[in-house]
Amino acid sequence: MAKILLIETSSEVCSAAISMDGKVVALSENLETQSHAALLTLQIEECVRLSGIGLDQLDAVALSRGPGAYTALRVGASVAKGICYALDKPLLAVDTLFALALASRELTDNLESVIIDSGAKLQSSGSSIFAAMLDARRQEIWLALYDADMREIAAAQPLILENNSFENFVFAHTTGIEINRIVLSGNGVEKVRSGGNSERVVFSGLQKCSARYLATLGEQLLQKIDFQDIAYFEPFYMKPPNITTSSKLVF
């Protein structure tokens, strides 16, 4: 039975889990924190205690690779790589937005129907587009689009939300596709919600990242032997950190 440590630090959520054959057996997470460095190793210890699975018994470590917050991603990558180095375990890199989109599809597929903001009801059958998005500060989000079979329609990229830019982005990447609904997920959803949207837009209710969303994809990567080079792996930051230079004179 494949046992994988799952690590999610791409956003404000700090989360760790352990899965067996794609099913989460232990989870520890903080949904609102700026202390990933202080919390992550403690969460991993808690997952080991809850599951009874030692780190030396793991088959791999799966990391949410981004896009996301620069410092938070570095914390997750450093811890994951350290465990892999020390215990000679393979490293798996799961795309953060893809994990969100897949989780939102599973969530909506488990419902008989979903209700959009206008109060109308949409049946869960039909052609759906899944838009996963993360808050990138100010009026910007990081966004990727997938079809109902989780094929990538638009690769992860930044988008500034102004002048119906979200609707225009979706239209530009789905020309010729008959769309029943556009299912949104991730912590960038509130920015799209506040900017107005069409009646086809459905808010899945899934806004927070979580290590549990990495279980299925981590298992798939392990089975495909899709391992990262631990020495050279870097998270997908999307853009470099905003580093400012002090204006104070140094004597």
Secondary structure, 3 states (H helix, E strand, C coil): CCEEEEEECCCCCEEEEEEECCEEEEEEEECCCCCHHHHHHHHHHHHHHHHCCCHHHCCEEEEECCCCCHHHHHHHHHHHHHHHHHHCCCEEEECHHHHHHHHHHHHHHCCCEEECCCCCEEECCCCEEEEEEEECCCCEEEEEEEECCCCEEEEEEEEECCCCHHHHHHHHHCCCCCCCEEEEECCCHHHHHHCCCCCCEEECCCCCCCHHHHHHHHHHHHHCCCCECCCCCCCCCCCCCCCCCCCCCCC
